[in-house]
Amino acid sequence: MSKQELASMLRRFVGDEPNYGDWEWDDFVSVNADLQLEPYRLRLLNDVHPYLGDEAKSAQVSATLREVIADLENEND
């Protein structure tokens, strides 16, 4: 998976793109990623995963996901 592919998966997760797979999120956060993506996986696991489904944290979750998407899209491979 490349940074662009991860950004696309996250855009599908937040609903900005269609065709989100039921297990994409779990597949990504459950297994160590390759070295270039592991920092993003850890950030998502720590800053997003515990709050999924928590209505009070939904704005924070969306903001964090969009920050990660922007970071992925703006970084050089």
C-alpha positions in Angstrom: 0.0 0.0 0.0 1.3 3.4 -0.9 0.6 6.7 0.9 -1.8 7.7 -1.9 -3.7 4.3 -1.5 -3.9 4.9 2.3 -5.2 8.4 1.7 -7.8 7.0 -0.7 -8.9 4.4 1.9 -9.3 7.0 4.5 -11.3 9.2 2.2 -13.6 6.2 1.6 -13.8 5.7 5.3 -15.0 9.3 6.0 -17.4 9.1 3.1 -15.6 11.4 0.6 -15.2 8.5 -1.9 -17.5 5.6 -2.6 -16.9 1.8 -2.3 -15.5 1.5 1.3 -14.8 -2.1 2.1 -16.2 -3.4 5.4 -12.9 -4.5 6.8 -10.5 -2.0 5.3 -10.1 0.0 8.5 -9.6 -3.1 10.7 -7.2 -4.7 8.2 -5.0 -1.6 8.3 -4.9 -0.8 12.0 -4.7 -4.5 13.1 -1.4 -5.4 11.4 1.9 -3.5 11.4 2.3 -1.6 8.2 5.4 -1.2 6.1 7.9 1.3 7.5 6.6 4.4 5.6 3.0 3.8 6.7 3.6 2.6 10.3 3.6 6.1 11.8 0.3 6.8 10.2 -1.1 3.5 11.4 0.0 4.2 15.0 -1.5 7.7 14.9 -4.8 6.4 13.6 -4.8 3.5 16.2 -4.1 6.0 19.0 -6.0 9.1 18.0 -9.0 7.8 16.1 -9.7 4.1 16.7 -10.7 4.4 20.4 -13.3 7.1 19.5 -15.0 5.5 16.5 -18.8 5.5 17.2 -18.5 8.1 20.0 -20.9 10.8 18.9 -19.2 13.3 21.2 -15.9 12.7 19.5 -17.1 12.5 15.9 -15.8 16.0 15.0 -12.4 15.3 16.5 -12.2 11.9 14.7 -13.2 13.5 11.3 -10.6 16.3 11.8 -7.8 13.9 12.7 -8.6 11.7 9.7 -8.6 14.7 7.4 -5.3 15.8 8.9 -3.8 12.4 8.2 -5.2 12.5 4.6 -3.6 15.9 4.0 -0.3 14.7 5.5 -0.3 11.7 3.2 -1.1 13.7 0.1 1.4 16.4 0.8 4.4 14.2 1.7 6.8 13.0 -0.9 7.2 9.2 -1.2 
